[in-house]
């Protein structure tokens, strides 16, 4: 019949008291245009083809500002009528914020590793290079893919210096150096 029945936990996200009247317009109102550009086609495909969806979208929560939500929807049928849409909306703002912070830290670390005029590398327990910065590629005169997975001896024909070998032994033993 087109009516919407929402679970009580949904209402606070919308800034509404539990059981407040809900219709499609009110349900979609907090989604900004860029979110609606994804959500509307997903709903249409769900209604038309029965294709479920799982989206992460911005949501302008009344009184709470920009949030991020995970919206999932599926069509349930009982074999008698056209079926009904079932779905869930989960506030994922904190997870989204942490992912964004991690991406920013990764970008900063990548920038520092590219820019620092020092050799920075990550070696595994077998002393094979797992990460090298730009300075390493310049010193060895090799692209990254010709360094990673190899030992220094495999790359240069020379073993590690005695000092570096002792330092690596200490690190591999769990000592902070």
TATAQUI-V654903 format. One record per residue. N is the residue number from 1. RES is the residue in one letter. PSI is psi as a letter, one per 30 degrees, with the letter a starting at -180 (NA if undefined). BURIAL is # if it has 24 or more other C-alpha atoms within 12 Angstrom, else .. D_CENTER is the distance of its C-alpha to the mean C-alpha in Angstrom with 2 decimals. Layout:
N&RES&PSI&BURIAL&D_CENTER / N&RES&PSI&BURIAL&D_CENTER
This chain:
1&X&g&.&38.06 / 2&X&f&.&34.96 / 3&X&l&.&34.68 / 4&X&k&.&31.45 / 5&X&j&.&31.29 / 6&X&k&#&28.42 / 7&X&k&.&27.74 / 8&X&e&.&28.61 / 9&X&f&.&25.14 / 10&X&e&#&24.00 / 11&X&e&.&26.67 / 12&X&e&.&25.54 / 13&X&e&#&22.30 / 14&X&f&#&24.80 / 15&X&g&.&27.19 / 16&X&l&.&29.80 / 17&X&k&.&32.09 / 18&X&k&.&31.70 / 19&X&f&.&33.67 / 20&X&k&.&33.80 / 21&X&k&.&34.50 / 22&X&k&.&31.45 / 23&X&l&.&31.59 / 24&X&e&.&29.24 / 25&X&e&.&29.65 / 26&X&e&.&28.87 / 27&X&e&#&25.86 / 28&X&f&#&24.36 / 29&X&e&.&25.69 / 30&X&f&#&22.75 / 31&X&k&#&20.39 / 32&X&l&.&20.62 / 33&X&e&.&21.83 / 34&X&f&.&18.56 / 35&X&e&#&17.28 / 36&X&f&#&20.72 / 37&X&f&.&20.61 / 38&X&e&.&18.04 / 39&X&e&#&19.40 / 40&X&e&#&23.07 / 41&X&e&.&22.96 / 42&X&e&#&20.95 / 43&X&e&#&23.67 / 44&X&e&.&26.37 / 45&X&e&.&25.28 / 46&X&e&#&25.14 / 47&X&e&.&28.64 / 48&X&e&.&30.06 / 49&X&f&.&28.72 / 50&X&g&.&27.34 / 51&X&j&.&23.87 / 52&X&l&#&21.29 / 53&X&l&#&17.98 / 54&X&j&.&14.56 / 55&X&l&#&12.81 / 56&X&k&#&10.44 / 57&X&l&#&12.79 / 58&X&l&#&14.28 / 59&X&k&#&17.35 / 60&X&i&#&20.24 / 61&X&k&#&21.55 / 62&X&k&.&25.28 / 63&X&f&.&26.17 / 64&X&f&.&22.66 / 65&X&a&.&21.15 / 66&X&k&#&17.76 / 67&X&l&#&15.47 / 68&X&k&#&12.43 / 69&X&l&#&13.35 / 70&X&k&#&12.62 / 71&X&k&#&15.80 / 72&X&k&#&17.31 / 73&X&k&#&20.80 / 74&X&l&#&23.44 / 75&X&k&#&27.14 / 76&X&k&.&29.64 / 77&X&k&.&33.17 / 78&X&g&.&36.29 / 79&X&f&.&38.37 / 80&X&e&.&40.57 / 81&X&a&.&38.84 / 82&X&f&.&36.09 / 83&X&l&.&33.42 / 84&X&l&#&31.06 / 85&X&k&#&27.45 / 86&X&k&.&25.56 / 87&X&l&#&22.16 / 88&X&k&#&19.98 / 89&X&k&#&18.04 / 90&X&k&#&15.77 / 91&X&j&#&14.90 / 92&X&g&.&11.24 / 93&X&e&#&11.91 / 94&X&e&.&11.77 / 95&X&e&.&8.39 / 96&X&e&.&7.14 / 97&X&e&.&9.64 / 98&X&e&.&8.75 / 99&X&e&.&5.25 / 100&X&e&.&7.57 / 101&X&e&.&10.28 / 102&X&e&.&8.89 / 103&X&e&.&8.35 / 104&X&e&.&11.81 / 105&X&e&.&13.28 / 106&X&e&.&12.38 / 107&X&e&.&13.95 / 108&X&e&.&16.86 / 109&X&e&.&17.43 / 110&X&e&.&17.47 / 111&X&e&.&19.90 / 112&X&e&.&22.04 / 113&X&e&.&22.26 / 114&X&e&.&23.34 / 115&X&f&.&25.78 / 116&X&k&.&27.47 / 117&X&h&.&30.82 / 118&X&l&.&30.49 / 119&X&k&.&29.59 / 120&X&k&#&26.30 / 121&X&l&#&25.45 / 122&X&k&#&23.86 / 123&X&k&.&26.33 / 124&X&a&.&26.18 / 125&X&f&.&29.12 / 126&X&g&.&31.06 / 127&X&h&#&30.70 / 128&X&k&.&28.76 / 129&X&k&#&26.52 / 130&X&f&.&22.80 / 131&X&k&#&21.83 / 132&X&k&#&24.21 / 133&X&l&#&24.08 / 134&X&e&#&25.97 / 135&X&e&.&29.15 / 136&X&e&#&29.34 / 137&X&e&#&29.29 / 138&X&e&.&32.01 / 139&X&e&.&34.16 / 140&X&f&.&34.04 / 141&X&h&.&34.26 / 142&X&l&.&31.79 / 143&X&l&.&28.43 / 144&X&e&.&25.46 / 145&X&f&.&25.69 / 146&X&f&.&29.33 / 147&X&e&#&28.52 / 148&X&k&#&25.57 / 149&X&f&.&26.85 / 150&X&l&.&30.33 / 151&X&l&#&32.50 / 152&X&e&#&34.37 / 153&X&e&.&37.57 / 154&X&f&.&36.11 / 155&X&e&#&35.09 / 156&X&f&.&38.12 / 157&X&f&.&40.72 / 158&X&k&.&40.99 / 159&X&l&.&40.00 / 160&X&l&.&38.13 / 161&X&l&.&40.43 / 162&X&e&.&42.00 / 163&X&e&.&40.37 / 164&X&e&.&36.84 / 165&X&e&.&37.52 / 166&X&e&.&38.73 / 167&X&e&.&35.72 / 168&X&e&#&33.33 / 169&X&e&.&35.45 / 170&X&e&.&35.04 / 171&X&e&.&31.25 / 172&X&f&.&31.07 / 173&X&f&.&33.37 / 174&X&g&.&30.85 / 175&X&k&.&32.67 / 176&X&k&.&30.98 / 177&X&NA&.&32.60
